[in-house]
């Protein structure tokens, strides 16, 4: 459930969030409640069981791999693929991870999502 009135997230057009993905707009640090907005760009794909923590920003046409954990305050560049497996947490440019673009979903699927 995502309550847009809470203003803790911004989702771009045609973003696809995979099953059981978790987007968190709050956490506790040193006994304090921290609230930060999560921004997800246009045509972003978030894979199954991915976890996105507060303050993360995902650029347009980027992808987050299934099962990846996006740490708090992480910026994922537009058009990149975030695998979440590297020790330094860097996003891998899409052309290095896979040639070409992710195919757009068929129009009938987009209509059924609305």
N, C-alpha and C positions, 0 to 999 in steps of 0.2 A: 504494500500500500504506500502510495506517495501522495502526501498532502501538499499541493502547491501553495496553499495559503501560508505554510510555515516558511516559505521562501528560503529553503535550505538546499535547493537544487534548481538547475536550469537544464532543460533537455532540448536539443536541436531537433529540427524536422527529420523524420524518417530514421531516428535512432532506434536500434534494435537491442533490447536487453534480454539476454538469455535466461533460461529457466534457473531458478534458485540463485540468481546473482543477487548480491547484497550491496546496496549503496547506503553509506552511513554518513549522516550529516552532523554527528556529535560523538564525543568521546570524553573520557575522564583522564586528566593528567594532573598529577600532584594534588589530588583531591579537589580539583576544579573542573566544572563542566565547560567544555570547549565546543562551541557551535561554529561550523564553517560550511560555506556553500560548496557543493559539488557541481561542476559545470561539464556537461556532455554535449559535444558539438553535433553538427548536422551529419547524418548518414554514418554515425558511429555504430560499431558492432561490439557489444560486450558479451563475451562468451559465458557458457554455462558455468555456474558456481564461482564466478569471479567475485572478488570483494573490492570495493572502491571506498577508501577511507576519506574523512573530511578534508576539504581544501583541494582535492584533486581536480585537475582541469584536463579534459581530453579534447583535443583539437578535431576539427571537421575531418571526416573520412578516415579516422583512425580506428584501430581495432584493439581490443583487450582480449587476450587468449583465455580460453576456458581454464578455470582454476587459478588464474593469476590474482595476486594481491597487489593492488595499487596503493602504496603507502600514502600517508597524509601529506598534503601540500605538493604532490607530484604533478609535474606538467608533462603531458604526452603530446608531442608535436603533431600537427595535422598530417594525415597520410601515413602515419607510422603504425607499426604493430608492436604492442607492448606484450612481451612474453612473461614477464614477472619472474624469470628464472635466474637472471644474472645477479651476481653479488652486489653490483653497484646500482641495480635498479634502473638501468638506462633502457629507453625504448629503442628498438631496432627499426631502422628505416624500412618501409614496406618493400622497396625493391631488393633489399638484402634478404628479407624473409621469404618473399614469394614474388615472382614476376607478375606484372599486371595489376589490375585493380580487382577489388572484390566485386563480384557480379551483383548488380542491383536485383532486389527481389522482384518477381513478376508483379505487374500492376494489380492483378486480382488479389494478391496477398496484401498489398498496401491498402487497398480499399477495405479488406476485411478487418484490418487493424484499427480503422477509424471508428 
